[in-house]
Amino acid sequence: MTGHLDGKAVVVTGAGRGLGAAYARLAAAEGAAVVVNDVDAGLAGAVVAEIRAAGGRAEAAVGSVATWEGAGAIIGACVDAFGAVDGLVNNAGIFRLADPTEQDPADFRTILEVNVLGTAYCGLHAIRAMLPRGTGSIVNVTSGSHAGSAAMGAYGASKGAVASLTYCWAADLAGTGVRVNAVSPNAHTRMADAYEAYLGDAARGQNVHKPPAQNAPAVVFLLSDAAAALHGQVVRIDGDELSMIAHPTVQGNGVHDPSWTVAAVAAAFAAGEVGPLSPVGLHRAA
């Protein structure tokens, strides 16, 4: 049997451990030549060695995604090693929790630089390499926290930006042969441990006992030609459940007034004419 990614060259950022390593391992097992990126050379090298020991092809690209030059070097490493870049998994990210009254502005900036700019920079370099060939797949990594989650102002904002970036690039690239989608994974990683330790019972154990590898098949599917019909979508994996996250949408039919006043707006809400209102946090549509 052939693999779903035979003949493809794929970059996975932040792949030294956890979810990224799971994505890289399965991509290689499905036939891809994989560039394993991480800021930690030892971690990246260990994943590369594991893939090679299993008969796969892999190279390490050590460095941060958070600079234009660093991101370019990561995508360039794939082209140099394997002749092209067919897929990119924008997995690299950092996670910090903070109450708004105690949020460190430097931490907030660092989260945005890695999670948003790192995703954007790698994606932009990959798009420019893919477009002349008329083919490619970018898989961004967002999170349900962008819908609202306690102590995740910076992280949630960064993942909301990643979702918006996915929607915008999908509009930009429609009809080009280059696809952009996103995943919202859930797994028991160091990030989940930090979340549990910080929030205690309020964390509700949402990621406990969910292995990173459980998320990898959906990512490999999105990288593959089998997902040719998917573009601009966000796929959610939560343990044994596969689902979709809806795009932002206009609620209800709206109410019209050619000369709105504050009192008229208040009356419209009081009458239940505007809405329905959305609950805070990720939720299922009615």
C-alpha positions, 0 to 999 in steps of 0.5 A: 500500500502507498502512503497518503503523502508519498512523494511530498515534502512537508515542513512541521514547525515546533516538531521536537515534541508533543503534537508537532512530533506526532505530526512529523512521525505520521507524515513520514510514515505516510510517505512524506520527506519531513523537515523537523523544525524546533528551536531545540537542536537535540529535540529536533535531531531525536525526532529526525533520528526516530523517523530515519530509523523507521525507514523514513526521510527527514532533516532537521531545521533548527531555529525560531519561526518568529523572524522573517529570516528564520522562517525563510531558512526553515522553508528553504531547508525543505526546498534545498533538501527535497526539491520543493515544499508541498506541505507546511504544518504551522505548529510552533507556538508558546503557551502562557497563562495569566490573569488580566490584572497580572499579565506581563506585557513582554510575555504578551508580545512574545506569544504574539511574535511566535504564534502569530508572526511565526505562523504568518512568516512561515506561511508566506514563505511557503505560499511563495514557494508553492504558487509557481508549482500550483500545488500545496497545502498549509495547515495552521494550528488554532485553538478553541481558546480563541472563542474565550477561555479564562487566563488565556487572553494572549494565547487565545488572541494569538489563536484567533489571529491564526484562524483569521489568517486561515480564512484570509489566505483561503480567500487569497489563494482560491483557485490557485491549487494551494490550500489553507486550512487549520486544525484545533487539536486537543491533547495531553501535552506540557501545555495541558499540564500547565493549564491543569496546574494553573486552573485546578478543578476549573480546567475540567481535565479537558485534555487529560488522557488524550494522546498527541498522536490521536490528532495526527491523522486529521493533519495528514489528511489535510496535507494530502490530496484526499482533502482537495475539497477542503479550503479555509476550514477549521477541523477540530479534534477532541479525543475520539471526536472529529468535528468542525469549528464554524467561521464567524457568522452574522446571528439572526436576521438583524433589525433595521432603523435608518436613524439609530439612537442609543435609546433605539439600540437599547430598545431593540436589545430589550425586545429581543430583536437582535441576536441571539447572543452567544455564550462565552467560550467554545460551544455547539451551535443549537 
